[in-house]
Amino acid sequence: MILLSVILPARNEFPNIVHTIYSILHAWEAEGHDPDTLEIIVVDNCSNDDIHPHRGTAGTTSYLEGRGIYYNARMKILRDPIAGNHSARNKGAKLARGKYLFFSDAHMAYRPGFFKEMMRTTYESGGLVHGAIAWMGAYPPVVGGVGFSYTIKLGEEWKGTWAPYYLADDWWYIPSQGHCSVMVDREQFFKFGGYPKVHRTYGGGEFYIDMKWWMMGSTVAVNPKAIGYHLSSGRGYSYNHRDYIENVLGVTHVLGCDDWRERVYMNALRKTRKEELDEIMARNEVEYKKEKEFVQKNIKKSFNDLLLERPWDKKNMERHGKANGAMTIFHYTWLDLLAQSPIALEAYRNSKYQKGLEEFIENNLSEFIYLGKNFDAERIKKLKEVIWS
């Protein structure tokens, strides 16, 4: 009986992945678990780091294949020809046999007790669970130096950014977090559809899956007792920001966030050719069609419902008597940027969504609007008159 399946997407991660695997094994043993109840699945994403000067060592998975952990089947290797960490996680999950799935970066270290606390929280909360993340060099971990959640940031983009906000001594609910170490019940993972099926580069999919869990009626939590150390490794491959934008436009399409998706599109118009962005939008319609149909059939709340209700705060008030969910909406500052781009401004004026989204933000989420240092209400009023004239 496998209790935990650890899935490690890895591209050019040697030697970090060796240290990560040892850390996982040592933490598991220190917690008193039976070694036979753990499996590790490495999903090699097109690694090409197998040229190494030292005899007996090689690349990301070439090195591991010569070790006993591979021969005794405690670790399995899947070579994935598609370079994408989210698609790799989906494929690794299909091979997994554990009750719980744990998705980890291949450049992590885990404190003993980590997995025990993560499994407890996954069972008690019934949803996705993140570990608290410290960074190598920041030892011992102290409040203010550990990442517990994401602050939702909307307007110019659709994303979350790290926040060190500490709420309680035991686990609490969060809107989202980075996915360098996240656990979920295996049955629920497949029931909810897992990570995005289309993936071009790193980014977009993490915030997507957390929001999807909330929209489908589940939860997202973090446990401050489960601390992982992030090595802050380089990605080991090239990165194209246009691919990131395509990811975000795709996942917002799946979740039905048409109004926020359009803002991402308009913001990108300021620096990207319209023809190129229109091709991306059309490609989203085709590539994400089945995933969008599945998600829209199963969600219980829209994304804007979440922004209004903020269930993570409500649940924390019930559990701990306090809340610290955070959100920042770039609205007035974004209108300033918009006014500087004729093509983006034209798209805004001709949109069927943006007038309604503007009213939704100002009427319901005004406390979260970023004002900046030089906010002038009268100037913003005149700016809006010019935009909508």
NORDA-V73838 format. One record per backbone hydrogen bond with DSSP energy under -1.0 kcal/mol. NH is the residue of the N-H (numbers start at 1). CO is the residue of the C=O. Records with the same first field share a line. If there is no record, write none. Layout:
NH=CO / CO
This chain:
3=37
4=37
5=100
6=39
7=102
8=41
10=43
17=13
18=15
19=15
20=16
21=17
22=18
23=19
24=20
25=21
26=22
27=23
28=24
29=25
30=26
31=27
32=29
33=28
37=34
38=35
39=4
40=74
41=6
42=76
43=8
44=78
45=10
46=44
57=54
63=59
65=61
66=63
67=64
70=67
71=67
72=68
73=70
74=69
75=69
76=40
78=42
80=44
84=82
88=84
89=85
90=86
91=87
92=88
93=89
94=90
99=2
100=3
101=184
102=5
103=182
104=7
105=180
109=229
111=227
114=111
117=113
118=114
119=115
120=116
121=117
122=118
123=119
124=120
125=121
126=122
128=219
129=183
130=221
131=181
132=226
133=147
134=228
136=230
138=135
145=142
147=133
148=163
149=163
150=176
151=161
152=326
153=159
154=328
155=157
159=153
161=151
163=149
172=222
174=220
182=103
183=129
184=101
186=99
189=185
190=186
191=187
192=188
194=189
208=204
209=205
210=206
211=207
212=208
213=209
214=210
215=211
216=212
217=214
218=213
221=128
222=172
223=130
226=223
227=225
228=132
229=109
230=134
231=107
244=240
245=241
246=242
247=243
248=244
249=245
250=246
251=247
252=248
253=249
254=250
255=251
257=252
258=256
261=257
262=258
263=259
264=260
265=261
266=262
267=263
268=264
269=265
270=267
271=268
272=268
277=273
278=274
279=275
280=276
281=277
282=278
283=279
284=280
285=281
286=282
287=283
288=284
292=288
293=289
294=290
295=291
296=292
297=293
299=295
300=215
301=215
306=302
307=303
308=304
309=305
310=306
313=310
314=310
315=311
316=312
317=313
318=314
319=315
320=316
328=152
329=368
330=154
331=329
335=331
336=332
337=333
338=334
339=335
340=337
341=338
345=341
346=342
347=343
348=344
349=345
350=346
357=353
358=354
359=355
360=356
361=357
362=358
363=359
364=360
365=361
368=365
369=366
370=329
380=376
381=377
382=378
383=379
384=380
385=381
386=382
387=383
388=384
